[in-house]
Amino acid sequence: MYYRWYLFFIPIVFAVSLIYIPFLKRLPLFFSSRFILAGFVFLSGSIGMEMVESILTSQGHSVGVSILLEETLEMLAVVILIHTLLLYIAKANYTLKLQVSGNPHR
């Protein structure tokens, strides 16, 4: 294995995820399952694809596609998270007001 940073961080990620269990239990299943999905997709990209890159690099292969997939999974996870948060805000009937006033060129 070429990269080994993730061997140190996997237990930390597991410990932090245990801390979030009470928070996720308080949420409706609809939202908590999507938060878990976002976390799984993100970790698949960040740690999972890093492991694949490590193997490819140690064997002398190109890692361009692996990096592309890693970044895509991470961004997809952020999209899932933001979508879930917006759904939660919509369900809670929060209102968001945006007021723009004044002339910025004065």
Secondary structure, DSSP 8 states (H G I E B T S, - for coil): ----HHHHHHHHHHHHHHHTHHHHHHS-HHHHHHHHHHHHHHHIIIIIHHHHHHHHHHTT---HHHHHHHHHHHHHHHHHHHHHHHHHHHHTT--------S-TT-
